[in-house]
Amino acid sequence: MKISTLLKGCPSLPTYEEVMAGNRNVDDRIIQPFFKAIERLSDAFEYTYLTASGKPFNYKEGITYQNFASGELVITPWKDYPDSLLQQLEASKNKHRKGKRLNKN
Protein backbone atom coordinates (compact mmCIF):
# COMPACT_ATOMS: atom_id res chain seq x y z
CA MET A 1 0.00 0.00 0.00
CA LYS A 2 1.30 3.43 -0.87
CA ILE A 3 2.12 5.36 2.28
CA SER A 4 0.82 8.57 0.71
CA THR A 5 -2.59 6.91 0.31
CA LEU A 6 -2.56 5.70 3.91
CA LEU A 7 -1.64 9.18 5.15
CA LYS A 8 -4.75 10.61 3.48
CA GLY A 9 -6.83 8.28 5.69
CA CYS A 10 -5.10 9.32 8.94
CA PRO A 11 -7.09 12.28 10.26
CA SER A 12 -5.08 12.36 13.50
CA LEU A 13 -1.89 13.19 11.61
CA PRO A 14 -1.31 16.70 10.27
CA THR A 15 -0.74 17.17 6.57
CA TYR A 16 2.70 17.97 5.22
CA GLU A 17 1.51 21.49 4.45
CA GLU A 18 0.29 21.99 8.05
CA VAL A 19 3.63 20.85 9.46
CA MET A 20 5.58 23.06 7.08
CA ALA A 21 3.43 26.06 8.10
CA GLY A 22 4.24 25.29 11.76
CA ASN A 23 7.42 23.96 13.33
CA ARG A 24 8.51 22.09 10.14
CA ASN A 25 9.43 18.95 12.10
CA VAL A 26 8.00 16.35 9.71
CA ASP A 27 9.77 13.45 11.39
CA ASP A 28 8.26 14.10 14.84
CA ARG A 29 4.80 15.04 13.64
CA ILE A 30 4.14 12.63 10.74
CA ILE A 31 6.79 9.95 10.15
CA GLN A 32 7.40 8.70 13.70
CA PRO A 33 3.69 8.72 14.71
CA PHE A 34 2.92 6.72 11.55
CA PHE A 35 5.65 4.18 12.35
CA LYS A 36 4.38 3.86 15.94
CA ALA A 37 0.79 3.33 14.78
CA ILE A 38 1.82 0.57 12.39
CA GLU A 39 4.00 -1.02 15.07
CA ARG A 40 0.92 -1.27 17.33
CA LEU A 41 -0.69 -3.38 14.61
CA SER A 42 2.23 -5.81 14.50
CA ASP A 43 0.18 -8.37 16.45
CA ALA A 44 -2.07 -8.65 13.40
CA PHE A 45 0.51 -8.81 10.60
CA GLU A 46 4.18 -8.69 9.68
CA TYR A 47 5.29 -5.83 7.47
CA THR A 48 8.16 -4.00 5.87
CA TYR A 49 8.62 -0.57 4.33
CA LEU A 50 9.99 -0.20 0.81
CA THR A 51 11.13 2.86 -1.08
CA ALA A 52 9.63 3.73 -4.45
CA SER A 53 12.54 1.83 -6.03
CA GLY A 54 11.67 -1.31 -4.04
CA LYS A 55 14.51 -1.18 -1.52
CA PRO A 56 14.03 -1.29 2.28
CA PHE A 57 14.03 2.06 4.07
CA ASN A 58 17.50 3.07 5.28
CA TYR A 59 16.85 4.21 8.85
CA LYS A 60 20.53 4.96 9.54
CA GLU A 61 20.68 7.64 6.85
CA GLY A 62 17.31 9.01 7.85
CA ILE A 63 14.19 9.25 5.76
CA THR A 64 13.03 12.37 4.00
CA TYR A 65 9.33 13.05 3.82
CA GLN A 66 9.39 12.63 0.04
CA ASN A 67 11.01 9.17 0.31
CA PHE A 68 8.64 8.24 3.11
CA ALA A 69 5.45 9.38 1.33
CA SER A 70 6.44 7.78 -1.97
CA GLY A 71 7.28 4.49 -0.25
CA GLU A 72 5.09 1.49 0.41
CA LEU A 73 3.95 -0.47 3.42
CA VAL A 74 4.14 -4.13 2.43
CA ILE A 75 2.16 -6.54 4.58
CA THR A 76 3.65 -9.98 4.50
CA PRO A 77 1.77 -12.73 6.36
CA TRP A 78 -1.30 -11.94 8.43
CA LYS A 79 -1.16 -13.55 11.86
CA ASP A 80 -4.21 -15.50 13.03
CA TYR A 81 -6.37 -14.32 10.16
CA PRO A 82 -9.99 -14.57 11.35
CA ASP A 83 -10.69 -18.24 10.70
CA SER A 84 -14.46 -17.87 10.98
CA LEU A 85 -14.52 -15.21 8.26
CA LEU A 86 -12.25 -17.30 6.06
CA GLN A 87 -14.45 -20.36 6.53
CA GLN A 88 -17.57 -18.31 5.72
CA LEU A 89 -16.00 -17.01 2.51
CA GLU A 90 -14.88 -20.50 1.52
CA ALA A 91 -18.37 -21.93 2.15
CA SER A 92 -19.94 -19.15 0.08
CA LYS A 93 -17.50 -19.77 -2.78
CA ASN A 94 -18.16 -23.52 -2.69
CA LYS A 95 -21.92 -22.98 -2.64
CA HIS A 96 -21.64 -20.69 -5.67
CA ARG A 97 -19.51 -23.22 -7.55
CA LYS A 98 -21.88 -26.07 -6.69
CA GLY A 99 -24.84 -24.01 -7.93
CA LYS A 100 -23.09 -23.40 -11.25
CA ARG A 101 -22.39 -27.12 -11.69
CA LEU A 102 -26.05 -28.01 -11.00
CA ASN A 103 -27.26 -25.41 -13.52
CA LYS A 104 -25.02 -26.84 -16.26
CA ASN A 105 -26.50 -30.35 -15.90
N, C-alpha and C positions, 0 to 999 in steps of 0.2 A: 504494500500500500504506500502510495506517495505520502510523505510526511506533510507536504504542503496541503494536501487534501484533508488529512487528519487534523491539522491545525485549524482549518476553517470550521471544524465541528467541535472545537474546544472553547466554549464561551468563557471559561474561567481564566484563559490565558489572554493577555493583551495582544493586539496585532503588532506587527513589526513597526508600522507607522506610529502607533501609540507609544511604543518604547522609544523610538527615535525622537519623538517630540518631547519625551521626558528625560530620564537619566541616561538613556542610550546603552544600558547594560542588558543587551539581548541574551547573553548567556544566563544571567541570574533570573531574568523575568520570563523567558520563553524556553530556552533549550534545556536547562536543568530541571525545571518543573515538568516538562514533557517526559524527560528520561525517568524521573521519579514516578510519574503516573504509570508509565509502561512497566516499570520494575514492580509496582504493586500488583500488576496483573500476571506476574511470572508464575503464579500458582496455576494459572489456566493454560498457559502455553509457553513454549520456548521461542526465542526470537533473536534476530540480529539486525543490525543497521547496515545498509549498504549505500555507498555514494552513487551518484548518477552514472558513474562509469562501472558500477558493479563491484567495487572494492569495499572492504570493511572500513568503517570510520576509523581515523587515526586520532585517538584521544590524546596521545602524547603531544602531537603538534597543535592540538586545539581544533575546534570546528567553527568555521565561519557560519553565519546565519544562512548565507546563500548555499553553501555545501549541505548544511543541515536540512533546509527546506526543500532542496532538490533531491535529497536522498530518499531512501525507502525503508520502511519497517517490514522485514520479512519474517512472517510467522512460520516456524518450522512445525514440529508436531504439537498438536493440542494434547493436553494432559487430561485424562478422565473425561473425554468428550461425553456429553450427556447420553448415556446408553439408551434411556427410554425414548428420547427423541429420535435417535438413530434407528432403533427398532421400529418405531412408528413410521418413519420414512420408508424403511425397507419393506414393511408390510403393505404400505400404500402402493409402492412401486410394483410389488409382486401381484397385488390385486389387479392393478391396471394391466399388467402383462397377461395375466390369466384371462381377463375379460377380452382382450384383443384376440387371444388364441381361440376362445369359444365363439367369437363372432366370425372368425374365418371359416370354421367348420360348418 
